[in-house]
Every structure is written in C-alpha cells, then in structure tokens.
Amino acid sequence: MTEIVNCSEHGPNQACMICCHLAKENGKEFAHVLVEPDDDDMETAMCVDCEAHLLSSDGWTEELNEFAKWKIYCRQCFEQTLKNHYLVAEGYMK
C-alpha cells in the first residue's frame, strides 16, 4: 500500500523519504533505496553519511533516525531535490 502525502505544490502524491542533509544542501553524493511495488516501505534517499550510519549499525536504528532527521516529500519534490545531488548507489534494501 503506497502512502500518500498532500503536497502544497503538487497535491496528493506518493510519499517518499529523504534525509535532512539532502533536503538542506546541494551537491551531495547519495544512495537511493528503492522499494517493490507491493512493499509498504517508502522509497528513500540518504546522503553517504547517513548510508554509512546504516551500513555500520544493525539496520535502521534510532541513532540513524536522529542523525538523518527524515523528511517526507511527495514524489515530484523528491525527484526534483535529487537532481541537485549525485547518485552513487541504488538498490533494494531490507
């Protein structure tokens, strides 16, 4: 089931999650976490610093959540924001 967010610019749209570092800055390297169409998780983008936290810990921890300060974006805002950064890794993660 895809979560829907009501964006003030784009209206009802698919919800995606992005770390605060990508939301606030430009020109960062990032990892793009894709989800299966029938998956309940949100598509996610995180800077390489957040990815390093994820990979060095035991998965999605509270420490990572505090460091990443996740933001919920609509699909269109998500894609637009990612154009300001550099994709270095993409794939499915469980």
TIMI-2910 file (N, C-alpha, C, CB; in pm, 1 decimal, decimal comma, always signed):
<rs>
+----------+----------+----------+----------+----------+----------+----------+----------+----------+----------+----------+----------+------+
!      n_x !      n_y !      n_z !     ca_x !     ca_y !     ca_z !      c_x !      c_y !      c_z !     cb_x !     cb_y !     cb_z ! resn !
+----------+----------+----------+----------+----------+----------+----------+----------+----------+----------+----------+----------+------+
!    +84,0 !   -118,1 !     +0,0 !     +0,0 !     +0,0 !     +0,0 !    +88,9 !   +124,9 !     +0,0 !    -95,8 !     -0,4 !   +122,3 !  Met !
!    +76,0 !   +208,0 !    -98,5 !   +155,3 !   +328,9 !   -111,1 !    +98,2 !   +438,7 !    -22,3 !   +160,6 !   +374,9 !   -257,3 !  Thr !
!   +185,2 !   +500,5 !    +55,7 !   +141,6 !   +611,5 !   +140,5 !   +130,4 !   +737,5 !    +54,9 !   +240,5 !   +633,8 !   +259,8 !  Glu !
!    +25,8 !   +815,2 !    +78,8 !     +0,8 !   +937,6 !     +3,1 !    +23,1 !  +1058,0 !    +93,9 !   -143,4 !   +938,5 !    -55,6 !  Ile !
!    +86,9 !  +1160,0 !    +40,8 !   +107,1 !  +1286,6 !   +111,8 !    +39,3 !  +1395,6 !    +28,8 !   +261,7 !  +1317,8 !   +134,1 !  Val !
!    -16,3 !  +1494,1 !    +96,1 !    -80,8 !  +1605,4 !    +26,4 !    +17,9 !  +1721,7 !    +19,2 !   -213,4 !  +1648,6 !    +98,4 !  Asn !
!    +82,4 !  +1736,6 !    -93,6 !   +183,8 !  +1840,0 !   -114,9 !   +115,1 !  +1972,5 !   -148,7 !   +282,5 !  +1798,6 !   -228,6 !  Cys !
!   +162,7 !  +2080,4 !    -88,4 !   +103,8 !  +2211,9 !   -115,7 !   +126,3 !  +2255,8 !   -260,4 !   +162,2 !  +2316,2 !    -20,7 !  Ser !
!   +229,5 !  +2203,0 !   -325,3 !   +258,8 !  +2238,8 !   -464,6 !   +199,3 !  +2140,4 !   -565,2 !   +408,6 !  +2246,9 !   -484,9 !  Glu !
!   +202,5 !  +2009,7 !   -533,3 !   +164,7 !  +1907,0 !   -630,0 !    +36,7 !  +1831,2 !   -595,7 !   +275,6 !  +1809,9 !   -643,7 !  His !
!    -23,6 !  +1860,9 !   -482,5 !   -145,9 !  +1792,8 !   -441,9 !   -116,3 !  +1652,1 !   -391,3 !   -244,6 !  +1787,1 !   -558,3 !  Gly !
!   -218,3 !  +1566,1 !   -386,8 !   -199,1 !  +1428,4 !   -338,9 !    -97,0 !  +1355,4 !   -427,0 !   -334,4 !  +1351,4 !   -337,9 !  Pro !
!     -1,2 !  +1290,5 !   -361,2 !   +109,2 !  +1231,2 !   -435,1 !   +173,5 !  +1122,9 !   -349,4 !   +213,3 !  +1338,9 !   -476,0 !  Asn !
!   +246,8 !  +1033,3 !   -412,8 !   +317,8 !   +926,9 !   -341,6 !   +419,3 !   +986,9 !   -245,1 !   +387,9 !   +831,8 !   -441,0 !  Gln !
!   +422,4 !   +936,5 !   -121,4 !   +517,1 !   +984,4 !    -20,3 !   +652,2 !   +915,9 !    -37,2 !   +462,2 !   +959,6 !   +121,9 !  Ala !
!   +758,5 !   +992,8 !    -23,5 !   +895,8 !   +943,7 !    -26,9 !   +969,3 !  +1005,1 !    +92,5 !   +966,9 !   +979,5 !   -163,7 !  Cys !
!  +1079,2 !   +943,4 !   +131,6 !  +1153,4 !   +987,9 !   +248,4 !  +1294,5 !  +1028,9 !   +205,9 !  +1158,3 !   +876,6 !   +356,7 !  Met !
!  +1342,1 !  +1139,8 !   +263,0 !  +1473,2 !  +1192,0 !   +227,5 !  +1542,1 !  +1242,6 !   +355,5 !  +1460,9 !  +1306,4 !   +120,5 !  Ile !
!  +1672,2 !  +1224,2 !   +365,6 !  +1741,9 !  +1271,5 !   +485,9 !  +1752,0 !  +1423,9 !   +483,6 !  +1883,6 !  +1207,9 !   +496,2 !  Cys !
!  +1767,2 !  +1481,5 !   +601,2 !  +1772,3 !  +1627,8 !   +613,5 !  +1891,6 !  +1687,4 !   +539,5 !  +1778,0 !  +1668,0 !   +760,5 !  Cys !
!  +1998,5 !  +1610,5 !   +525,4 !  +2119,1 !  +1662,0 !   +459,9 !  +2094,6 !  +1686,1 !   +311,2 !  +2236,3 !  +1564,2 !   +478,7 !  His !
!  +2018,9 !  +1597,9 !   +247,0 !  +1984,1 !  +1618,0 !   +106,5 !  +1878,0 !  +1727,1 !    +92,9 !  +1933,9 !  +1486,3 !    +43,7 !  Leu !
!  +1791,9 !  +1737,3 !   +193,7 !  +1686,6 !  +1838,3 !   +190,0 !  +1742,9 !  +1979,8 !   +203,5 !  +1585,4 !  +1812,1 !   +300,7 !  Ala !
!  +1849,8 !  +1996,1 !   +282,7 !  +1903,7 !  +2129,5 !   +314,1 !  +2018,5 !  +2173,0 !   +223,9 !  +1950,3 !  +2132,5 !   +456,4 !  Lys !
!  +2092,5 !  +2077,2 !   +167,5 !  +2215,2 !  +2110,2 !    +95,5 !  +2204,3 !  +2070,2 !    -51,5 !  +2336,0 !  +2040,9 !   +160,7 !  Glu !
!  +2304,1 !  +2104,8 !   -129,0 !  +2313,8 !  +2065,7 !   -269,9 !  +2449,6 !  +2002,4 !   -294,6 !  +2292,2 !  +2187,7 !   -363,9 !  Asn !
!  +2458,2 !  +1921,7 !   -399,1 !  +2586,1 !  +1866,7 !   -443,0 !  +2639,7 !  +1751,4 !   -360,2 !  +2685,8 !  +1973,2 !   -443,9 !  Gly !
!  +2553,4 !  +1683,8 !   -285,4 !  +2598,2 !  +1570,9 !   -203,2 !  +2582,6 !  +1439,4 !   -279,8 !  +2518,8 !  +1565,3 !    -70,4 !  Lys !
!  +2666,9 !  +1343,1 !   -247,8 !  +2650,9 !  +1207,8 !   -300,5 !  +2542,9 !  +1138,7 !   -218,0 !  +2786,5 !  +1127,5 !   -296,4 !  Glu !
!  +2462,5 !  +1054,4 !   -285,0 !  +2353,8 !   +989,3 !   -212,8 !  +2326,8 !   +848,0 !   -262,6 !  +2228,2 !  +1071,6 !   -224,1 !  Phe !
!  +2260,7 !   +773,9 !   -175,6 !  +2213,5 !   +638,8 !   -207,8 !  +2061,7 !   +644,4 !   -219,2 !  +2258,8 !   +533,6 !    -98,8 !  Ala !
!  +2010,6 !   +574,5 !   -316,9 !  +1866,9 !   +570,3 !   -344,7 !  +1816,6 !   +429,9 !   -312,4 !  +1836,1 !   +608,6 !   -494,2 !  His !
!  +1730,3 !   +420,7 !   -212,3 !  +1674,5 !   +292,2 !   -170,8 !  +1538,4 !   +275,6 !   -237,0 !  +1662,7 !   +282,7 !    -14,9 !  Val !
!  +1530,9 !   +179,6 !   -326,0 !  +1406,6 !   +152,6 !   -398,4 !  +1320,2 !    +55,1 !   -319,8 !  +1436,3 !    +96,7 !   -539,0 !  Leu !
!  +1191,5 !    +51,3 !   -351,2 !  +1100,5 !    -43,4 !   -287,7 !  +1022,6 !   -117,3 !   -395,3 !  +1004,3 !    +28,6 !   -189,6 !  Val !
!   +984,1 !   -239,1 !   -361,9 !   +900,0 !   -318,0 !   -451,8 !   +761,9 !   -253,1 !   -459,7 !   +889,1 !   -466,4 !   -403,2 !  Glu !
!   +691,2 !   -267,6 !   -572,0 !   +559,2 !   -203,8 !   -585,8 !   +460,0 !   -240,6 !   -476,3 !   +500,0 !   -239,7 !   -718,1 !  Pro !
!   +466,1 !   -361,6 !   -424,4 !   +370,1 !   -403,4 !   -321,6 !   +425,5 !   -388,2 !   -179,8 !   +329,3 !   -547,8 !   -345,0 !  Asp !
!   +538,9 !   -321,4 !   -165,7 !   +603,2 !   -301,9 !    -35,6 !   +539,2 !   -183,4 !    +36,5 !   +756,0 !   -279,5 !    -52,5 !  Asp !
!   +528,7 !   -190,4 !   +168,4 !   +472,9 !    -81,3 !   +248,8 !   +575,5 !    +26,5 !   +281,2 !   +415,7 !   -136,2 !   +377,4 !  Asp !
!   +704,4 !     +1,1 !   +257,1 !   +808,0 !    +99,4 !   +286,9 !   +806,5 !   +212,2 !   +184,2 !   +946,1 !    +32,5 !   +290,2 !  Asp !
!   +860,1 !   +326,9 !   +225,7 !   +869,9 !   +441,3 !   +134,5 !  +1002,6 !   +438,4 !    +60,9 !   +854,4 !   +574,2 !   +211,1 !  Met !
!   +999,7 !   +479,6 !    -63,8 !  +1123,7 !   +499,5 !   -137,1 !  +1203,3 !   +605,1 !    -61,2 !  +1097,1 !   +542,7 !   -286,9 !  Glu !
!  +1334,6 !   +584,8 !    -50,1 !  +1416,4 !   +668,1 !    +37,2 !  +1545,4 !   +710,2 !    -32,3 !  +1448,3 !   +593,8 !   +167,0 !  Thr !
!  +1589,2 !   +831,7 !     -2,1 !  +1721,0 !   +877,7 !    -45,6 !  +1794,8 !   +928,2 !    +77,6 !  +1710,2 !   +989,9 !   -155,8 !  Ala !
!  +1922,1 !   +890,7 !    +87,5 !  +2003,5 !   +934,5 !   +201,0 !  +2143,1 !   +969,7 !   +152,3 !  +2010,0 !   +825,0 !   +310,7 !  Met !
!  +2202,2 !  +1069,8 !   +215,7 !  +2338,9 !  +1107,9 !   +181,0 !  +2434,0 !   +994,9 !   +221,6 !  +2378,9 !  +1242,2 !   +250,6 !  Cys !
!  +2554,7 !  +1000,8 !   +174,1 !  +2650,1 !   +893,6 !   +203,0 !  +2684,1 !   +885,3 !   +351,8 !  +2777,5 !   +914,1 !   +122,4 !  Val !
!  +2674,9 !   +996,0 !   +425,1 !  +2698,8 !   +990,6 !   +569,6 !  +2588,7 !   +910,5 !   +639,2 !  +2706,7 !  +1133,4 !   +628,7 !  Asp !
!  +2464,5 !   +930,8 !   +599,7 !  +2353,4 !   +852,6 !   +656,4 !  +2365,3 !   +705,6 !   +614,6 !  +2216,3 !   +910,9 !   +610,7 !  Cys !
!  +2405,3 !   +683,0 !   +490,0 !  +2423,7 !   +545,6 !   +444,1 !  +2532,0 !   +475,4 !   +525,7 !  +2459,7 !   +543,2 !   +294,7 !  Glu !
!  +2639,4 !   +546,7 !   +557,4 !  +2746,6 !   +488,8 !   +638,4 !  +2694,2 !   +450,1 !   +776,3 !  +2864,1 !   +587,7 !   +651,7 !  Ala !
!  +2609,1 !   +534,2 !   +835,2 !  +2546,8 !   +500,8 !   +964,2 !  +2463,9 !   +373,3 !   +951,3 !  +2457,9 !   +617,8 !  +1014,4 !  His !
!  +2387,3 !   +364,5 !   +845,1 !  +2302,2 !   +247,5 !   +822,4 !  +2386,3 !   +121,1 !   +808,0 !  +2215,3 !   +267,7 !   +697,3 !  Leu !
!  +2489,9 !   +127,5 !   +727,4 !  +2570,9 !     +9,4 !   +699,2 !  +2658,0 !    -32,7 !   +817,5 !  +2658,2 !    +35,3 !   +579,3 !  Leu !
!  +2695,3 !    +62,7 !   +903,5 !  +2780,7 !    +28,6 !  +1017,2 !  +2700,6 !    -14,0 !  +1140,3 !  +2868,9 !   +146,5 !  +1052,3 !  Ser !
!  +2571,6 !     +4,3 !  +1136,3 !  +2488,0 !    -32,4 !  +1250,7 !  +2408,1 !   -158,3 !  +1217,8 !  +2392,8 !    +84,1 !  +1289,2 !  Ser !
!  +2321,2 !   -190,4 !  +1306,0 !  +2237,4 !   -308,9 !  +1289,3 !  +2105,6 !   -270,4 !  +1222,6 !  +2211,3 !   -377,4 !  +1425,7 !  Asp !
!  +2114,1 !   -207,4 !  +1106,3 !  +1993,5 !   -168,0 !  +1033,5 !  +1945,7 !    -29,1 !  +1069,6 !  +1883,6 !   -266,5 !  +1059,2 !  Gly !
!  +1814,7 !     -8,6 !  +1055,4 !  +1752,6 !   +121,9 !  +1075,0 !  +1735,2 !   +146,5 !  +1225,0 !  +1615,5 !   +130,4 !  +1000,8 !  Trp !
!  +1832,1 !   +212,8 !  +1285,9 !  +1832,8 !   +233,9 !  +1429,8 !  +1779,3 !   +373,0 !  +1465,7 !  +1974,3 !   +215,7 !  +1484,9 !  Thr !
!  +1751,4 !   +391,9 !  +1593,3 !  +1709,2 !   +523,5 !  +1642,2 !  +1821,1 !   +625,8 !  +1621,7 !  +1669,7 !   +516,2 !  +1792,1 !  Glu !
!  +1946,3 !   +581,6 !  +1636,7 !  +2060,8 !   +670,8 !  +1614,1 !  +2061,3 !   +722,4 !  +1470,2 !  +2193,6 !   +597,6 !  +1644,9 !  Glu !
!  +2035,9 !   +634,0 !  +1373,9 !  +2028,0 !   +675,7 !  +1233,6 !  +1912,5 !   +772,9 !  +1215,4 !  +2010,9 !   +553,1 !  +1140,2 !  Leu !
!  +1797,4 !   +743,2 !  +1273,5 !  +1681,5 !   +832,3 !  +1260,0 !  +1711,1 !   +971,1 !  +1315,0 !  +1560,3 !   +773,0 !  +1331,8 !  Asn !
!  +1780,6 !   +977,6 !  +1427,3 !  +1816,4 !  +1106,9 !  +1485,6 !  +1917,0 !  +1181,9 !  +1398,7 !  +1873,4 !  +1087,4 !  +1625,8 !  Glu !
!  +2012,8 !  +1109,4 !  +1339,7 !  +2112,8 !  +1171,2 !  +1253,6 !  +2050,3 !  +1218,4 !  +1121,9 !  +2227,2 !  +1072,7 !  +1226,0 !  Phe !
!  +1964,5 !  +1137,2 !  +1064,3 !  +1906,4 !  +1165,6 !   +932,7 !  +1793,4 !  +1268,3 !   +938,4 !  +1854,9 !  +1037,7 !   +871,0 !  Ala !
!  +1722,3 !  +1273,9 !  +1049,5 !  +1608,1 !  +1366,0 !  +1063,1 !  +1523,1 !  +1363,3 !   +935,2 !  +1657,6 !  +1511,7 !  +1092,7 !  Lys !
!  +1469,4 !  +1245,7 !   +905,5 !  +1396,0 !  +1219,9 !   +781,4 !  +1287,8 !  +1323,2 !   +752,8 !  +1333,8 !  +1083,2 !   +786,7 !  Trp !
!  +1274,9 !  +1357,8 !   +627,0 !  +1170,1 !  +1447,4 !   +578,2 !  +1082,8 !  +1367,5 !   +482,1 !  +1230,6 !  +1575,4 !   +508,2 !  Lys !
!   +952,8 !  +1393,4 !   +486,1 !   +860,3 !  +1329,7 !   +393,0 !   +833,8 !  +1426,9 !   +279,3 !   +727,0 !  +1287,8 !   +463,8 !  Ile !
!   +857,0 !  +1380,4 !   +157,3 !   +836,4 !  +1461,0 !    +37,5 !   +737,9 !  +1389,0 !    -53,5 !   +971,0 !  +1487,8 !    -36,2 !  Tyr !
!   +669,9 !  +1463,8 !   -136,9 !   +590,9 !  +1399,9 !   -242,5 !   +687,8 !  +1351,6 !   -350,3 !   +483,1 !  +1498,9 !   -302,5 !  Cys !
!   +642,6 !  +1261,7 !   -434,3 !   +727,3 !  +1202,9 !   -539,8 !   +792,3 !  +1311,7 !   -624,4 !   +644,3 !  +1108,9 !   -629,9 !  Arg !
!   +717,1 !  +1412,8 !   -666,0 !   +771,8 !  +1515,3 !   -754,6 !   +877,0 !  +1601,4 !   -684,1 !   +659,5 !  +1603,7 !   -807,8 !  Gln !
!   +851,4 !  +1641,5 !   -560,6 !   +950,6 !  +1718,9 !   -484,7 !  +1075,9 !  +1635,7 !   -458,0 !   +890,3 !  +1767,7 !   -351,4 !  Cys !
!  +1057,4 !  +1507,8 !   -429,4 !  +1166,5 !  +1413,2 !   -406,8 !  +1257,4 !  +1408,0 !   -529,3 !  +1111,2 !  +1272,5 !   -374,6 !  Phe !
!  +1198,0 !  +1384,4 !   -645,5 !  +1276,4 !  +1374,3 !   -769,1 !  +1345,8 !  +1505,0 !   -802,9 !  +1187,2 !  +1332,6 !   -884,7 !  Glu !
!  +1277,7 !  +1616,8 !   -781,4 !  +1337,6 !  +1747,6 !   -808,9 !  +1457,0 !  +1773,4 !   -717,7 !  +1233,5 !  +1858,9 !   -791,8 !  Gln !
!  +1443,6 !  +1741,2 !   -590,4 !  +1552,1 !  +1761,0 !   -494,2 !  +1673,7 !  +1676,0 !   -530,8 !  +1504,5 !  +1726,8 !   -351,8 !  Thr !
!  +1650,2 !  +1552,1 !   -571,2 !  +1761,4 !  +1462,8 !   -603,7 !  +1839,6 !  +1507,4 !   -726,8 !  +1709,7 !  +1323,0 !   -625,3 !  Leu !
!  +1781,0 !  +1589,9 !   -810,9 !  +1853,1 !  +1643,0 !   -927,3 !  +1968,2 !  +1733,6 !   -885,3 !  +1757,4 !  +1720,0 !  -1018,6 !  Lys !
!  +1966,5 !  +1780,8 !   -760,1 !  +2071,4 !  +1868,9 !   -708,8 !  +2187,1 !  +1792,2 !   -644,8 !  +2012,7 !  +1965,0 !   -607,9 !  Asn !
!  +2184,0 !  +1658,9 !   -655,5 !  +2282,5 !  +1573,8 !   -589,7 !  +2336,9 !  +1469,4 !   -687,5 !  +2220,5 !  +1504,9 !   -466,4 !  His !
!  +2429,4 !  +1384,9 !   -639,5 !  +2496,5 !  +1285,9 !   -724,0 !  +2467,3 !  +1144,1 !   -674,1 !  +2648,9 !  +1311,4 !   -726,6 !  Tyr !
!  +2399,5 !  +1066,6 !   -755,3 !  +2367,2 !   +927,8 !   -722,1 !  +2493,7 !   +843,2 !   -725,5 !  +2261,3 !   +870,8 !   -819,7 !  Leu !
!  +2521,4 !   +772,1 !   -614,7 !  +2637,8 !   +684,2 !   -609,7 !  +2600,9 !   +539,2 !   -582,9 !  +2733,5 !   +732,0 !   -504,0 !  Val !
!  +2478,4 !   +514,6 !   -535,8 !  +2433,5 !   +378,4 !   -509,2 !  +2282,4 !   +373,3 !   -520,5 !  +2479,8 !   +330,2 !   -369,4 !  Ala !
!  +2234,6 !   +262,6 !   -577,8 !  +2089,8 !   +245,4 !   -592,7 !  +2058,1 !    +97,5 !   -581,0 !  +2038,7 !   +302,9 !   -729,0 !  Glu !
!  +1952,0 !    +68,7 !   -510,5 !  +1912,8 !    -70,1 !   -498,0 !  +1804,9 !    -91,4 !   -394,9 !  +2030,7 !   -153,0 !   -464,1 !  Gly !
!  +1770,8 !   -218,2 !   -378,2 !  +1667,2 !   -258,6 !   -283,4 !  +1735,4 !   -299,9 !   -155,2 !  +1578,9 !   -374,3 !   -339,9 !  Tyr !
!  +1677,0 !   -262,5 !    -40,9 !  +1736,3 !   -295,7 !    +86,6 !  +1626,3 !   -344,2 !   +181,4 !  +1811,7 !   -173,9 !   +145,9 !  Met !
!  +1655,9 !   -445,6 !   +256,1 !  +1562,4 !   -497,6 !   +357,0 !  +1629,5 !   -499,5 !   +490,6 !  +1512,3 !   -638,4 !   +320,8 !  Lys !
+----------+----------+----------+----------+----------+----------+----------+----------+----------+----------+----------+----------+------+
</rs>
